[in-house]
Amino acid sequence: MKLIIPMAGRGTRVRPHSHTVPKPLLPVAGTMIIERIIETFNRTLDRDITEIVFILGPDFGENIKQPLREMSARHKAKPIFEVQAEALGTAHAVACASDHLDGEVIIAFADTIFDSEEPFELGDADSVIWLKKVEDPSRFGVAVYEGDTITGFVEKPKEFISDLAIIGVYYFKSGKALKEKIDKVIGDDMRGPGGEYFLTAALDMMIKEGKVFKTATVDEWLDCGTLPAWLETTGIITEKEFDGVDESKYPGSTIIPPVFIGEDVQIENSTVGPRVSIEANTVIKNSKIENTIIRDHATLEDVETEGSTIGAHTHLKNVKGKVDVGDHSALDME
């Protein structure tokens, strides 16, 4: 089965971190957002993913492709790269993988992390749409349903029609059938709000033809689309996955759970936690860190911060207060 992941966007709402890496490659407690999605599929699906089609932006180079190749190899899947030259909506993004829309396919927009304790049984449905019950459906595309069968879709309904939001994950028994409808949406210039081509327009046509769409609800749906959301989601995952820490490895320091501490991290004379994620090869000295993301190879000295996001290969010294600092930065407030 093929997995198609549109990820051509630059992730402007997580700048400055997305200046150097696309949002799906940002880490959440030691694992890239995109890899967490794949891990969930491997754990919950009743069949294997053998190919992953990454739909990239036109300026994405080897520094982005190589981590995706390595990740695909870890999950025994063949990586394939396609390009979306212009952002024209969800249907257009999937159309960029049209050469690979055959057989069984899953489409996952890599903006969020989702999870479920129960496995997903795809069965013989023509399509399965992953959904999550939400308090404010007007912010999302929602599915209209009867029992476990979907009867239609509505983008950001102004009046209540359903509280099951589409989380951006779709299974299709026939990629070819989906491709035919996407081609019609784009060929007939069926643009939706903002002048974009929406995948839900193609899905509506399939339902009207009698295709059977089933629901799959998730237990957890966590947003990573903004800096506060990325920080909050990282804190939730850090708490969920925390399994203890050997404080003796960090001389003169206090570690307040939950935390994630990557490999070869040095912490000296500091207080770290709670809800702090520190990626590999980072050095922290004489600092107090709380509710913060620190990416790999960063150095922090005499820093007191809470609610910050700190990029890779960044050097901070004498910094007090909240900061959002991108990769390869240097900040000394002395």
KATA-V870930 format. One line per field, one symbol per residue. ss: DSSP state (H for helix, E for strand, L for the rest). phi: phi as a letter, one per 20 degrees, with the letter a starting at -180 (. if undefined). A space follows every 10 residues. Layout:
ss=???
phi=???
//
This chain:
ss=LEEEEELLLL LHHHLLHHHL LLHHHLEELL EEHHHHHHHH HHHHELLLLL EEEEEEELLL LHHHHHHHHH HHHHLLLEEE EEEELLLLLH HHHHHLLHHH LLLLEEEELL LEEEELLLLE LLLLLLEEEE EEELLLHHHL EEEEEELLEE EEEEELLLLL LLLEEEEEEE EELLHHHHHH HHHHHHHLLL LLHHHLLLHH HHHHHHHHLL LLEEEEELLE EEELLLHHHH HHHHHHHHHH HLLLLLHHHL LLLEEELLEE ELLLLEEELL EEELLEEELL LLEEELLEEE LEEELLLLEE ELLEEELLEE LLLLEEELLE LLLEELLLLE EELL
phi=.eddcfbefe mfedfefefd bfgfefecln cggfffffff ffedeebeed ccdeedffde dffeffffff fgffdlceec dccdfbecof ffffffdgfd ebmfcddcee dcdcbbfefe dfldffbcde cbfcfcffec fcdebcmdde drccelffdf caddefencc dcfcffffgg ffgfgffele edgmmdeeff fffgffffen feddecedec bdececfffg fffffffgff dfcobefffc fmddddfebd cffledcclc dcoelddceg meccclcccb lbdceflecc cldcbbmdcc ffldddblec ofbccfgldc ccef
//
